Amino acid sequence: MKYFIVKKDTPLWLKGAILKPTDTENGYNAISDLWDANEKINNEYLTATIIESQPEWFERVYETSILGKAKFLTKEKAREFYNQTFKKENE
């Protein structure tokens, strides 16, 4: 599953919102209403084409998890996270 983070405030979501695919997977919406730009937004979404083609507004993030605690990190930070997490003890 692909996730994105909102890099700047938008009319739909505030900066920092994590976006997940909609049920039909033709778009993305926020994982929670915590980041809705206003209370009138009710499960609004943007199409996948818009989200995936606007790197100045949306950045791909990866869900990482240790002990059931999820974090959404950029590709570089996710690699670093897993490298540190699963690093061999004798290295």
Backbone as a chain_set.jsonl record, in Angstrom:
{"seq": "MKYFIVKKDTPLWLKGAILKPTDTENGYNAISDLWDANEKINNEYLTATIIESQPEWFERVYETSILGKAKFLTKEKAREFYNQTFKKENE", "coords": {"N": [[0.847, -1.174, 0.0], [0.596, 2.201, -0.862], [1.618, 5.226, 0.668], [1.346, 8.746, 1.312], [2.756, 11.882, 2.37], [1.558, 15.091, 3.243], [3.1, 17.942, 2.18], [2.75, 20.697, 2.245], [0.243, 22.977, 3.417], [-2.989, 22.351, 2.118], [-6.112, 22.934, 0.321], [-7.665, 20.811, 1.208], [-6.245, 19.294, 3.194], [-4.062, 19.663, 6.043], [-0.572, 20.482, 6.439], [1.553, 17.705, 6.952], [-0.324, 15.712, 7.067], [-1.096, 12.279, 6.657], [-1.65, 10.396, 3.847], [-3.708, 7.852, 2.525], [-4.558, 5.125, 0.299], [-7.808, 5.288, -1.217], [-10.832, 3.348, -0.659], [-11.525, 2.299, -3.148], [-9.174, 2.589, -4.391], [-8.596, 4.505, -6.321], [-7.793, 6.943, -5.657], [-6.57, 9.148, -3.008], [-6.988, 9.652, 0.492], [-7.02, 11.248, 3.751], [-5.614, 9.528, 6.604], [-6.846, 10.07, 8.929], [-9.253, 12.354, 10.339], [-7.964, 14.34, 11.654], [-6.24, 16.015, 10.278], [-7.793, 17.396, 8.484], [-8.56, 20.26, 6.575], [-10.734, 21.859, 7.146], [-13.879, 21.639, 8.964], [-15.889, 20.866, 7.226], [-14.97, 19.066, 5.431], [-15.411, 15.843, 4.457], [-14.288, 12.904, 4.31], [-13.107, 13.44, 1.848], [-11.26, 13.137, -1.235], [-8.314, 13.063, -3.344], [-7.441, 12.342, -6.716], [-5.334, 9.57, -7.602], [-3.539, 10.157, -9.644], [-3.138, 12.933, -9.42], [-2.023, 13.199, -6.796], [0.292, 11.548, -6.981], [1.767, 12.827, -8.913], [2.631, 15.297, -8.068], [5.172, 16.304, -6.643], [6.025, 18.525, -5.203], [4.035, 19.037, -3.414], [3.224, 16.6, -2.27], [4.718, 13.79, -0.748], [6.061, 10.558, -1.095], [5.762, 8.164, 1.441], [6.753, 5.569, 3.73], [5.333, 2.944, 5.549], [6.511, 2.021, 8.622], [7.201, -0.253, 11.245], [7.603, -1.157, 14.587], [7.287, -3.205, 17.305], [4.52, -2.905, 17.164], [4.084, -0.188, 16.85], [3.459, 2.236, 14.603], [5.189, 4.138, 12.119], [5.519, 6.686, 9.688], [7.717, 7.124, 7.191], [10.087, 8.833, 5.043], [11.617, 7.453, 2.064], [14.466, 7.278, 2.337], [14.788, 7.637, 5.104], [13.294, 5.49, 6.04], [14.796, 3.322, 5.1], [17.137, 3.734, 6.604], [16.056, 3.441, 9.178], [15.275, 0.688, 9.159], [17.773, -0.468, 8.648], [19.167, 0.17, 10.993], [17.502, -1.049, 12.877], [17.587, -3.782, 12.257], [20.237, -4.383, 12.288], [23.134, -6.348, 12.455], [24.294, -7.72, 15.482], [27.059, -8.044, 15.839], [28.276, -6.184, 14.242]], "CA": [[0.0, 0.0, 0.0], [1.354, 3.447, -0.936], [1.195, 6.336, 1.513], [1.98, 10.019, 1.016], [2.625, 12.921, 3.383], [1.272, 16.41, 2.692], [4.262, 18.775, 2.47], [2.283, 22.072, 2.452], [-1.204, 23.043, 3.593], [-3.806, 22.333, 0.9], [-7.513, 23.2, 0.669], [-8.27, 19.644, 1.86], [-5.509, 18.785, 4.351], [-2.971, 20.449, 6.587], [0.777, 19.924, 6.331], [1.799, 16.595, 7.862], [-1.345, 14.665, 6.925], [-0.71, 11.056, 5.974], [-2.708, 10.0, 2.915], [-3.767, 6.428, 2.193], [-5.459, 4.886, -0.832], [-9.232, 5.15, -0.924], [-11.305, 1.957, -0.757], [-11.5, 1.874, -4.55], [-7.785, 2.788, -4.8], [-8.451, 5.448, -7.432], [-7.375, 8.21, -5.08], [-6.024, 9.133, -1.657], [-7.565, 10.533, 1.5], [-6.253, 11.242, 4.997], [-5.865, 8.377, 7.472], [-7.644, 10.559, 10.044], [-9.76, 13.704, 10.122], [-7.138, 15.292, 12.406], [-5.561, 16.938, 9.362], [-8.72, 18.056, 7.567], [-8.372, 21.712, 6.581], [-11.892, 22.432, 7.834], [-14.827, 20.61, 9.416], [-16.801, 20.484, 6.149], [-14.363, 17.983, 4.659], [-15.909, 14.569, 4.943], [-13.762, 11.799, 3.528], [-12.757, 13.896, 0.504], [-10.03, 12.538, -1.745], [-7.771, 13.495, -4.625], [-7.104, 11.176, -7.534], [-3.955, 9.087, -7.503], [-2.735, 10.872, -10.639], [-2.77, 14.242, -8.861], [-1.126, 13.001, -5.654], [1.561, 10.935, -7.38], [2.502, 13.66, -9.88], [2.87, 16.624, -7.491], [6.153, 16.122, -5.567], [6.186, 19.718, -4.366], [2.94, 19.02, -2.429], [3.041, 15.288, -1.65], [5.913, 12.947, -0.806], [5.822, 9.155, -0.759], [6.31, 7.69, 2.705], [6.641, 4.13, 3.927], [4.926, 2.572, 6.898], [7.46, 1.182, 9.336], [6.582, -0.647, 12.503], [8.343, -1.948, 15.566], [6.465, -3.423, 18.499], [3.165, -2.436, 16.921], [4.023, 1.269, 16.75], [3.687, 2.591, 13.197], [5.744, 5.44, 11.742], [5.55, 6.89, 8.246], [9.008, 7.757, 6.924], [10.521, 8.913, 3.649], [12.358, 6.266, 1.641], [15.796, 7.274, 2.934], [14.661, 7.441, 6.551], [12.81, 4.122, 6.26], [15.957, 2.447, 4.929], [17.984, 3.934, 7.779], [15.332, 2.835, 10.3], [15.389, -0.766, 9.087], [19.18, -0.83, 8.793], [19.493, 0.25, 12.421], [16.678, -1.997, 13.611], [17.962, -5.164, 11.995], [21.692, -4.455, 12.184], [23.705, -7.484, 13.174], [24.898, -7.319, 16.743], [28.522, -8.046, 15.798], [28.796, -5.144, 13.334]], "C": [[0.898, 1.245, 0.0], [0.738, 4.478, -0.001], [1.949, 7.578, 1.073], [1.801, 10.948, 2.21], [2.395, 14.243, 2.662], [2.39, 17.343, 3.139], [3.908, 20.235, 2.752], [0.779, 22.009, 2.689], [-1.898, 23.081, 2.236], [-5.229, 22.71, 1.294], [-8.189, 22.024, 1.385], [-7.59, 19.259, 3.163], [-4.403, 19.73, 4.767], [-1.64, 19.724, 6.403], [0.954, 18.82, 7.378], [0.782, 15.482, 7.773], [-0.753, 13.466, 6.196], [-1.906, 10.622, 5.127], [-2.577, 8.522, 2.59], [-4.681, 6.248, 0.992], [-6.911, 4.8, -0.373], [-9.63, 3.683, -1.081], [-11.257, 1.429, -2.186], [-10.106, 2.011, -5.161], [-7.616, 3.659, -6.038], [-8.018, 6.827, -6.944], [-6.825, 8.017, -3.687], [-6.841, 10.056, -0.774], [-6.774, 10.371, 2.792], [-6.612, 10.03, 5.849], [-6.725, 8.769, 8.674], [-8.144, 11.956, 9.712], [-8.982, 14.756, 10.923], [-6.518, 16.362, 11.514], [-6.497, 17.581, 8.344], [-8.576, 19.57, 7.696], [-9.56, 22.448, 7.198], [-12.905, 21.329, 8.126], [-15.814, 20.161, 8.338], [-16.246, 19.358, 5.283], [-14.806, 16.671, 5.272], [-15.444, 13.464, 4.003], [-13.482, 12.185, 2.071], [-11.46, 13.234, 0.061], [-9.59, 13.243, -3.011], [-7.378, 12.255, -5.402], [-5.626, 10.83, -7.379], [-3.045, 9.83, -8.465], [-2.263, 12.215, -10.093], [-1.744, 14.065, -7.742], [0.251, 12.53, -6.11], [2.378, 11.795, -8.338], [2.81, 15.061, -9.353], [3.873, 16.557, -6.342], [6.386, 17.36, -4.707], [5.125, 19.788, -3.266], [2.863, 17.72, -1.633], [4.307, 14.449, -1.821], [5.554, 11.53, -0.358], [6.489, 8.836, 0.57], [6.002, 6.206, 2.85], [6.261, 3.856, 5.373], [5.974, 1.636, 7.485], [6.836, 0.862, 10.683], [7.536, -1.485, 13.33], [7.47, -2.021, 16.806], [5.078, -2.817, 18.361], [3.0, -0.936, 16.816], [4.397, 1.676, 15.335], [4.269, 3.995, 13.079], [5.719, 5.501, 10.228], [6.782, 7.721, 7.927], [9.281, 7.832, 5.425], [11.367, 7.685, 3.338], [13.723, 6.174, 2.329], [15.735, 6.993, 4.429], [14.15, 6.039, 6.876], [13.949, 3.122, 6.105], [16.87, 2.518, 6.143], [17.362, 3.269, 9.015], [15.512, 1.323, 10.304], [16.841, -1.231, 9.195], [19.595, -0.829, 10.262], [18.742, -0.813, 13.224], [17.178, -3.425, 13.468], [19.471, -5.332, 11.814], [22.197, -5.635, 13.011], [24.434, -6.994, 14.419], [26.413, -7.256, 16.689], [29.101, -7.014, 14.837], [29.167, -3.899, 14.09]], "O": [[1.85, 1.325, 0.776], [-0.483, 4.594, 0.112], [3.051, 7.488, 0.531], [0.836, 10.831, 2.965], [2.966, 14.486, 1.599], [2.609, 17.519, 4.338], [4.666, 20.938, 3.419], [0.113, 21.089, 2.213], [-1.445, 23.763, 1.318], [-5.53, 22.799, 2.484], [-9.178, 22.219, 2.092], [-8.265, 18.932, 4.138], [-3.875, 20.495, 3.959], [-1.599, 18.505, 6.233], [0.559, 18.975, 8.533], [0.991, 14.41, 8.341], [0.0, 13.622, 5.235], [-3.024, 10.499, 5.625], [-1.474, 8.008, 2.403], [-5.494, 7.124, 0.696], [-7.204, 4.305, 0.716], [-8.849, 2.874, -1.58], [-10.982, 0.25, -2.408], [-9.877, 1.606, -6.301], [-6.602, 3.564, -6.729], [-7.893, 7.763, -7.734], [-6.633, 6.892, -3.228], [-7.326, 11.097, -1.215], [-5.952, 9.463, 2.912], [-7.749, 9.558, 5.832], [-7.27, 7.903, 9.358], [-7.541, 12.663, 8.904], [-9.316, 15.939, 10.871], [-6.298, 17.49, 11.955], [-6.028, 18.251, 7.424], [-8.482, 20.096, 8.805], [-9.398, 23.552, 7.719], [-12.799, 20.221, 7.599], [-16.509, 19.163, 8.527], [-16.977, 18.764, 4.491], [-14.599, 16.423, 6.46], [-16.119, 13.133, 3.028], [-13.606, 11.356, 1.17], [-10.655, 12.818, 0.894], [-10.375, 13.927, -3.668], [-7.022, 11.234, -4.814], [-4.793, 11.682, -7.07], [-1.892, 10.106, -8.133], [-1.107, 12.591, -10.286], [-0.702, 14.721, -7.751], [1.267, 13.065, -5.665], [3.559, 11.524, -8.554], [3.213, 15.929, -10.128], [3.49, 16.73, -5.185], [6.895, 17.248, -3.592], [5.295, 20.519, -2.29], [2.483, 17.727, -0.462], [4.893, 14.405, -2.903], [4.839, 11.335, 0.624], [7.645, 9.195, 0.796], [5.117, 5.665, 2.187], [6.8, 4.462, 6.299], [6.282, 0.59, 6.912], [6.028, 1.635, 11.197], [8.187, -2.401, 12.828], [6.977, -1.002, 17.291], [4.526, -2.281, 19.322], [1.874, -0.452, 16.702], [5.538, 1.48, 14.915], [3.904, 4.908, 13.82], [5.88, 4.481, 9.558], [6.886, 8.877, 8.338], [8.786, 7.021, 4.643], [11.784, 6.964, 4.245], [14.093, 5.118, 2.842], [16.526, 6.212, 4.957], [14.542, 5.464, 7.891], [14.059, 2.179, 6.888], [17.323, 1.492, 6.651], [18.057, 2.617, 9.795], [15.86, 0.739, 11.33], [17.108, -2.283, 9.775], [20.298, -1.734, 10.712], [19.299, -1.406, 14.148], [17.193, -4.187, 14.434], [19.921, -6.326, 11.243], [21.733, -5.875, 14.126], [25.11, -5.966, 14.39], [27.011, -6.478, 17.432], [30.316, -6.98, 14.64], [29.62, -2.924, 13.49]]}, "num_chains": 1, "name": "protein.A"}
